[in-house]
């Protein structure tokens, strides 16, 4: 989705209008077995590790990290926009995401699709009836502790998506991993990695209206801190084919972030928020799923992006073409900004697990679709976990 300005997007980067999903997927380096192309070396500014090969690439393109932090990141010339799977870089710029900048960030243009998309392709179930999004119960730290907002900058300005804290098998009880949509971190076929990507768990924890957030202290809107993404990975399919309309790349529209606190506390993200969800990569087929609950911070009208909402529905199938995996689809009136938000259902053990994320929907909100998490998603997830083992 594009920023909130067009108001045709769903929470993340491109979420509802089946044009592109919330953020953006890729292919094999990012997806599949997803092995990083370069090894991390000595820590760079702010302790974030910058691969030697990427340092050289930055030099070749005349990118100076200090100038970057001073505002050079605002240069979106296509020839300087890093887009390959191993090119990700996201230096911490302390204080950049202050409360007002967070509040004013707009949802990206959600990927829009024809409301009847998929009727002639693969297996697609009837369009679900709209399910009215209901406010999550504040404080969010108690009702949806794993949920939060992703903030990032793109050529159109500051944007927002939703995301979920997930468990890291390499660090039991101490995960620093976050799940979101590919289109919330990468522009897909026509662009590159977004910048200044940061996650705020339990954003506006008390669920206060927008008017009460003006001039609010950072501790109020980000009570559990601002966590910068020191690594992000999405599917190669999203990077190669993802786009803002038509649903291109949507079946692979997922991403995993590894995060680090802007101001270190010594605790992991999971320890800080007190919870993390397991990711289910072998979810049952759609007919066997009793219900799915999607959580997000919808920002396009009639919402304003400041509060968390949820939709619960029995999923159906949406097939955009015969060669890609069918997606989950539920009735839901959440709009742009909800992109990347977690979809939770009972896992193999009967306990809540993340099974998808908001990706696309029609321009006129009524339903949402999210990717089924298969081998490609598992490859991305395991690659990020291994990188910080």
C-alpha positions as CSV (number, residue, x, y, z in Angstrom):
1,X,0.0,0.0,0.0
2,X,1.1,3.5,-0.4
3,X,1.0,6.1,2.3
4,X,-2.3,7.0,3.9
5,X,-2.7,9.8,1.4
6,X,-4.6,7.9,-1.3
7,X,-6.8,6.3,1.3
8,X,-7.1,3.4,-1.0
9,X,-4.7,1.3,0.9
10,X,-5.1,-1.2,3.7
11,X,-2.9,-0.8,6.7
12,X,0.7,-1.7,5.6
13,X,2.0,-0.9,2.3
14,X,-0.6,-2.3,0.0
15,X,-3.2,-4.3,1.7
16,X,-6.6,-4.2,0.5
17,X,-7.0,-3.4,-3.1
18,X,-5.6,-6.6,-4.4
19,X,-3.0,-4.4,-6.1
20,X,-0.2,-5.3,-3.9
21,X,-0.2,-6.5,-0.4
22,X,0.7,-4.7,2.7
23,X,4.5,-4.7,2.1
24,X,6.4,-6.9,-0.4
25,X,7.7,-10.4,-1.1
26,X,10.7,-11.7,-3.0
27,X,12.1,-15.1,-4.0
28,X,14.8,-17.5,-3.0
29,X,17.5,-15.5,-1.3
30,X,14.8,-13.8,0.6
31,X,12.4,-16.7,0.4
32,X,12.9,-20.4,-0.2
33,X,16.1,-21.5,1.7
34,X,16.8,-17.8,2.0
35,X,20.5,-17.8,2.7
36,X,21.9,-14.3,3.1
37,X,24.2,-13.4,0.3
38,X,26.7,-11.6,2.5
39,X,27.9,-12.3,5.9
40,X,27.7,-9.7,8.6
41,X,31.0,-8.3,9.8
42,X,32.1,-5.6,12.2
43,X,29.3,-3.5,13.8
44,X,28.6,-0.2,12.1
45,X,26.9,2.9,13.6
46,X,24.6,2.2,16.5
47,X,25.9,-1.4,16.7
48,X,24.0,-2.5,13.6
49,X,26.1,-5.0,11.6
50,X,26.7,-3.9,8.0
51,X,28.0,-6.6,5.6
52,X,31.4,-5.7,4.0
53,X,30.1,-6.2,0.5
54,X,27.2,-3.8,1.3
55,X,29.7,-1.2,2.7
56,X,31.5,-1.4,-0.6
57,X,28.3,-1.0,-2.6
58,X,27.3,2.0,-0.5
59,X,30.7,3.5,-1.2
60,X,30.3,2.9,-4.9
61,X,27.0,4.7,-4.9
62,X,28.5,7.6,-2.9
63,X,26.3,6.8,0.2
64,X,27.9,8.0,3.5
65,X,26.2,6.6,6.6
66,X,26.7,9.8,8.6
67,X,25.2,11.9,5.8
68,X,22.4,9.2,5.5
69,X,21.5,9.8,9.1
70,X,21.6,13.5,8.5
71,X,19.0,13.4,5.9
72,X,20.5,11.7,2.8
73,X,18.1,8.8,3.3
74,X,15.5,11.1,1.7
75,X,17.2,10.6,-1.7
76,X,14.9,8.2,-3.6
77,X,16.6,8.3,-6.9
78,X,15.9,4.9,-8.5
79,X,19.6,4.2,-9.3
80,X,20.4,4.7,-5.6
81,X,17.5,2.7,-4.2
82,X,18.8,-0.6,-2.9
83,X,16.5,-3.4,-3.8
84,X,18.2,-6.8,-3.8
85,X,17.6,-9.3,-1.1
86,X,21.0,-8.8,0.5
87,X,21.1,-5.0,0.2
88,X,19.0,-4.2,3.3
89,X,20.4,-1.5,5.6
90,X,18.5,0.5,8.2
91,X,20.8,2.5,10.6
92,X,19.1,3.8,13.8
93,X,18.4,7.5,13.7
94,X,17.6,8.2,17.3
95,X,14.5,10.3,17.9
96,X,13.3,10.2,14.3
97,X,10.1,8.5,15.2
98,X,8.8,11.0,17.7
99,X,5.1,10.9,18.8
100,X,3.9,13.4,16.2
101,X,5.7,11.8,13.3
102,X,4.2,8.5,14.3
103,X,0.7,9.9,14.6
104,X,1.0,11.6,11.2
105,X,2.4,8.7,9.3
106,X,0.0,7.5,6.6
107,X,-1.0,4.1,5.4
108,X,0.6,3.1,2.2
109,X,-1.7,2.6,-0.8
110,X,-3.1,-0.8,-0.1
111,X,-2.8,-3.3,-2.9
112,X,-6.2,-3.1,-4.6
113,X,-7.9,-5.8,-6.5
114,X,-11.1,-6.3,-8.4
115,X,-13.8,-7.4,-5.8
116,X,-14.4,-10.4,-8.0
117,X,-10.7,-11.3,-8.4
118,X,-10.1,-15.0,-8.5
119,X,-13.5,-16.2,-9.8
120,X,-12.0,-17.8,-12.8
121,X,-8.7,-18.9,-11.4
122,X,-7.9,-22.0,-9.3
123,X,-10.2,-22.6,-6.4
124,X,-12.0,-19.5,-5.1
125,X,-14.9,-19.6,-2.6
126,X,-17.8,-17.1,-2.7
127,X,-17.0,-13.6,-1.6
128,X,-17.5,-13.4,2.2
129,X,-20.0,-11.0,3.7
130,X,-18.3,-8.0,5.3
131,X,-17.5,-8.4,9.0
132,X,-17.4,-5.1,10.9
133,X,-14.1,-4.5,12.6
134,X,-14.3,-4.3,16.4
135,X,-12.0,-2.3,18.6
136,X,-9.4,-4.3,20.5
137,X,-9.8,-4.0,24.2
138,X,-7.3,-1.5,25.8
139,X,-4.8,-1.8,27.3
140,X,-3.5,-3.6,24.3
141,X,-0.6,-5.0,26.3
142,X,-3.2,-7.2,28.0
143,X,-5.5,-8.1,25.1
144,X,-3.2,-8.2,22.1
145,X,0.4,-8.0,23.6
146,X,2.1,-9.3,20.4
147,X,0.6,-6.7,18.1
148,X,1.9,-3.3,17.2
149,X,2.7,-0.9,14.4
150,X,5.5,-0.7,11.8
151,X,6.6,2.8,10.8
152,X,8.8,3.4,7.7
153,X,9.7,5.9,5.0
154,X,9.1,5.6,1.3
155,X,9.2,8.0,-1.7
156,X,5.7,9.2,-0.8
157,X,6.5,10.0,2.8
158,X,6.1,8.4,6.2
159,X,3.9,5.3,6.2
160,X,2.5,2.7,8.6
161,X,1.6,-1.0,8.7
162,X,0.8,-3.5,11.4
163,X,2.9,-6.4,12.7
164,X,3.2,-9.2,15.3
165,X,5.9,-10.4,17.7
166,X,6.7,-14.0,16.9
167,X,8.7,-16.7,18.7
168,X,12.3,-17.4,17.6
169,X,13.3,-21.0,17.9
170,X,17.0,-20.0,18.2
171,X,16.2,-17.8,21.2
172,X,13.4,-19.4,23.3
173,X,11.6,-16.8,25.4
174,X,13.9,-14.0,24.1
175,X,12.7,-13.4,20.5
176,X,13.5,-10.2,18.6
177,X,11.6,-11.3,15.6
178,X,8.5,-9.5,14.1
179,X,6.2,-10.7,11.3
180,X,4.6,-8.3,8.8
181,X,3.8,-8.1,5.1
182,X,6.4,-7.9,2.4
183,X,4.9,-4.7,1.0
184,X,5.6,-3.0,4.4
185,X,9.3,-3.4,3.9
186,X,9.9,-3.5,0.1
187,X,8.2,-1.8,-2.8
188,X,8.4,-4.9,-5.0
189,X,9.1,-5.1,-8.7
190,X,9.2,-1.3,-9.2
191,X,11.3,-0.3,-6.2
192,X,13.5,-1.3,-3.3
193,X,13.7,-1.5,0.5
194,X,11.9,1.1,2.5
195,X,13.9,3.0,5.1
196,X,13.8,3.9,8.8
197,X,11.8,0.7,9.5
198,X,10.8,0.5,13.1
199,X,8.3,-1.5,15.2
200,X,6.3,-0.1,18.1
201,X,4.6,-2.8,20.2
202,X,1.2,-1.9,21.8
203,X,1.2,1.5,20.1
204,X,-1.2,3.8,22.0
205,X,-1.6,1.1,24.6
206,X,-4.5,2.9,26.3
207,X,-6.4,3.3,23.1
208,X,-6.8,7.1,23.4
209,X,-8.4,9.0,20.5
210,X,-6.1,10.9,18.1
211,X,-6.9,14.3,19.5
212,X,-5.5,13.2,22.9
213,X,-2.2,12.0,21.3
214,X,-1.2,15.5,20.0
215,X,1.8,16.6,22.0
216,X,1.7,13.3,24.0
217,X,5.1,12.1,25.4
218,X,6.7,9.2,23.6
219,X,6.2,7.0,26.6
220,X,2.5,7.2,26.1
221,X,2.4,6.3,22.4
222,X,5.3,3.8,22.6
223,X,5.3,2.5,26.2
224,X,7.4,-0.5,25.3
225,X,9.9,1.4,23.2
226,X,10.8,1.9,19.5
227,X,12.5,-1.2,18.0
228,X,14.5,-0.6,14.8
229,X,14.8,-3.4,12.2
230,X,18.4,-4.3,11.9
231,X,17.5,-6.9,9.3
232,X,14.5,-7.6,7.1
233,X,13.8,-10.4,4.7
234,X,10.9,-11.0,2.3
235,X,10.2,-13.5,-0.4
236,X,12.1,-13.4,-3.7
237,X,8.6,-13.6,-5.4
238,X,7.6,-10.3,-3.8
239,X,10.8,-8.5,-4.7
240,X,10.5,-9.8,-8.3
241,X,6.8,-9.4,-9.0
242,X,5.1,-7.5,-6.2
243,X,3.1,-4.4,-7.0
244,X,0.4,-2.1,-5.7
245,X,-2.5,-3.4,-7.9
246,X,-3.9,-6.6,-9.3
247,X,-2.6,-8.8,-6.5
248,X,0.8,-9.3,-8.1
249,X,3.0,-11.2,-5.6
250,X,0.3,-11.3,-2.9
251,X,0.5,-15.0,-2.3
252,X,4.1,-14.4,-1.1
253,X,3.5,-11.0,0.6
254,X,5.1,-11.7,4.0
255,X,8.3,-10.5,5.7
256,X,10.2,-11.1,8.9
257,X,12.1,-8.4,10.8
258,X,14.8,-8.8,13.4
259,X,14.7,-5.8,15.7
260,X,16.9,-4.0,18.2
261,X,15.8,-1.3,20.7
262,X,16.5,2.3,19.9
263,X,17.6,2.6,23.5
264,X,19.0,-0.7,24.8
265,X,17.5,-2.2,28.0
266,X,19.3,-5.5,27.9
267,X,15.9,-7.3,27.4
268,X,14.6,-8.9,24.2
269,X,11.4,-7.8,22.5
270,X,9.6,-10.9,23.7
271,X,10.7,-10.3,27.3
272,X,9.8,-6.6,27.1
273,X,6.2,-7.2,25.8
274,X,5.8,-10.5,27.7
275,X,4.6,-12.6,24.8
276,X,5.2,-13.9,21.3
277,X,3.2,-16.1,19.0
278,X,4.5,-19.3,17.3
279,X,4.3,-19.3,13.5
280,X,2.3,-22.2,12.0
281,X,3.8,-23.3,8.6
282,X,1.6,-26.3,8.3
283,X,-1.8,-24.8,8.9
284,X,-4.7,-27.0,8.0
285,X,-6.5,-26.6,4.7
286,X,-9.1,-23.8,4.6
287,X,-12.1,-26.0,5.1
288,X,-10.6,-27.3,8.3
289,X,-10.0,-23.8,9.9
290,X,-12.9,-22.9,12.1
291,X,-12.0,-19.2,12.4
292,X,-9.3,-16.7,12.0
293,X,-8.8,-13.4,13.9
294,X,-7.0,-10.6,12.1
295,X,-5.6,-7.7,14.2
296,X,-4.4,-4.4,12.9
297,X,-4.3,-0.6,13.1
298,X,-6.5,0.5,10.1
299,X,-5.6,4.0,9.0
300,X,-7.8,4.8,6.0
301,X,-11.2,6.3,6.6
302,X,-13.3,5.7,8.6
303,X,-10.4,4.8,10.8
304,X,-7.4,7.0,11.8
305,X,-4.6,4.5,12.5
306,X,-4.4,5.3,16.2
307,X,-6.3,2.3,17.6
308,X,-6.2,-1.4,17.2
309,X,-9.1,-3.3,15.7
310,X,-10.0,-7.0,15.0
311,X,-12.1,-9.1,12.7
312,X,-13.0,-12.8,13.3
313,X,-14.4,-14.9,10.5
314,X,-14.3,-18.4,9.0
315,X,-11.9,-18.2,6.1
316,X,-12.5,-19.0,2.5
317,X,-10.1,-19.4,-0.4
318,X,-8.9,-16.8,-2.9
319,X,-6.9,-18.0,-5.9
320,X,-5.4,-15.2,-8.1
321,X,-4.0,-17.7,-10.6
322,X,-3.7,-21.4,-11.1
323,X,0.1,-21.5,-10.4
324,X,0.3,-19.7,-7.1
325,X,-1.0,-21.0,-3.7
326,X,-4.5,-20.1,-2.8
327,X,-4.8,-17.3,-0.1
328,X,-6.9,-17.2,3.0
329,X,-9.8,-14.7,2.7
330,X,-12.1,-13.4,5.5
331,X,-14.9,-10.7,5.7
332,X,-13.4,-7.6,7.3
333,X,-13.9,-3.8,7.1
334,X,-10.4,-2.9,8.2
335,X,-8.7,-0.5,5.8
336,X,-5.2,0.5,4.8
337,X,-2.8,0.5,7.7
338,X,-3.9,-2.9,8.8
339,X,-1.6,-4.5,6.3
340,X,0.9,-6.8,7.8
341,X,-1.2,-7.4,10.9
342,X,-1.2,-11.0,12.2
343,X,-3.9,-13.6,11.4
344,X,-4.3,-16.0,14.4
345,X,-5.9,-19.4,14.5
346,X,-5.6,-22.6,16.5
347,X,-2.3,-24.3,15.7
348,X,-1.5,-28.0,15.5
349,X,-1.4,-28.1,19.3
350,X,-4.7,-26.3,19.6
351,X,-3.1,-23.1,20.9
352,X,-3.1,-19.7,19.2
353,X,-0.6,-19.4,16.3
354,X,0.1,-16.9,13.6
355,X,-1.1,-18.5,10.3
356,X,-1.1,-15.4,7.9
357,X,-0.9,-11.6,7.7
358,X,-3.1,-9.0,6.0
359,X,-2.0,-8.5,2.4
360,X,-4.7,-7.4,0.0
361,X,-8.3,-6.4,-0.3
362,X,-10.7,-4.5,-2.6
363,X,-10.6,-0.7,-2.8
364,X,-13.9,-0.6,-1.0
365,X,-13.2,-2.4,2.2
366,X,-15.3,-5.6,2.8
367,X,-12.8,-8.4,2.9
368,X,-9.1,-9.1,3.4
369,X,-6.8,-11.8,2.0
370,X,-3.6,-13.1,3.4
371,X,-1.0,-15.7,2.2
372,X,-0.9,-19.2,3.4
373,X,2.5,-19.7,5.0
374,X,4.3,-22.6,3.2
375,X,7.9,-23.5,2.4
376,X,8.8,-20.0,1.1
377,X,7.6,-18.3,4.3
378,X,9.4,-20.9,6.4
379,X,12.6,-20.3,4.5
380,X,12.4,-16.6,5.1
381,X,11.7,-17.1,8.8
382,X,14.5,-19.7,9.4
383,X,17.0,-17.5,7.5
384,X,16.4,-14.6,9.8
385,X,16.5,-16.8,12.9
386,X,19.8,-18.3,11.7
387,X,21.4,-15.0,11.0
388,X,21.2,-14.0,14.6
389,X,21.7,-17.4,16.2
